[in-house]
Amino acid sequence: MTALDPALAARFMALTLGHVGREYPHKLDHVLDGPDDAQTPSALHPIFHGSFDWHSCVHGWWQVLRLARLYPDLPDAEAVRQRASQMLTEANFAAETAYLARPTTRGFERPYGWAWALALHGEMVRHDAPWAHHADHFARAFASRFKAFLPLQTYPIYTGTHYNSAFALTLAHVWAMNHDPELLLLIEQRARDWFTHARIGQAWEPGGDEFLSPALSIAMLMSRVLGKDDFAAWFGAFMPEAASARPTALFEPAFVSDRSDGKIAHLDGLNLSRAWCWRRIGQRLDPSGLKPLIDATVKWHLDSAMPHIAGNYMGEHWLASFALLALQGEG
């Protein structure tokens, strides 16, 4: 099974440094309120204008900073630190935060980008660097958005794309454990409201452009919210045929037919995010008779996706972040 080591960390950092500052091509999440709002990505987002889109740039920075912390003596780690000193300035974060005050940004990057913004801040503050706390107000702005929105969100979003509720709450939960007890309680209550009685009849996945598993994202979140024994009981009801590798769709990697198509290329991310989910689920169920099956499922998904981290920009601008999730987890 693929494991994170210095050589792979260096490869990931080099790949991502190659796109966090690459402005074009770029897909904007931007509402024009008037003619003056038609600006370039870098004018709108002085930090997060690379990596094809805002959220990919955010988690690209999360990825390279985390790898630089784990492998600080690598030359690529020094390159990350130099780039961070140039880009992660107080003024640049102030501009990114000010963008959120625009009248039509209430739904900007909700909830996927919100969650990754918190994850990035959680990584930044673990560094002994002048920029370590430059994202404090930026992160608080997104925490406030979660607090305002979650009480209004009557129903979770299950789709396995950027709108998925469970994935976003998992990343936000990790951050809130260390930074915001109020948000932590809100996330845990929302997760229980939505998913305590969830039962999986049929796994309608993979969808043709999904990079998250709707079913496994829920299980991942509940593995964090519930105690170990409660989670084991919940999972037994949620996936009663797991020991027989059913539903089959959750155990077999997705097939990717065209990696030059940005939507179809999402399926490589699905295989990586499933590996991350299954690894975490297996840890929370251990000891259990499911361990050999889960270990084999993780390996199968990693083997299917890892050779395709690079090679086409439609995947290259984001897949290394999901590979790091799959290999190391979110915390």
Secondary structure, DSSP 8 states (H G I E B T S, - for coil): -----HHHHHHHHHHHHTTTT--SS-------SSGGG---HHHH-SSS--SSSHHHHHHHHHHHHHHHHHSTTSHHHHHHHHHHHHHS-HHHHHHHHHHTTSTT-TTTTTTHHHHHHHHHHHHHTTS-STTTTTTHHHHHHHHHHHHHHGGG--S----SSTT-HHHHHHHHHHHHHHH-HHHHHHHHHHHHHHHTT---S------TT-SS-HHHHHHHHHHHHS-HHHHHHHHHHHSTTGGGT-SGGGTS----S-TTSTTTTHHHHHHHHHHHHHHHHHHHH-SSTTHHHHHHHHHHHHHHHGGGSSSSHHHHTTHHHHHHHHHH---
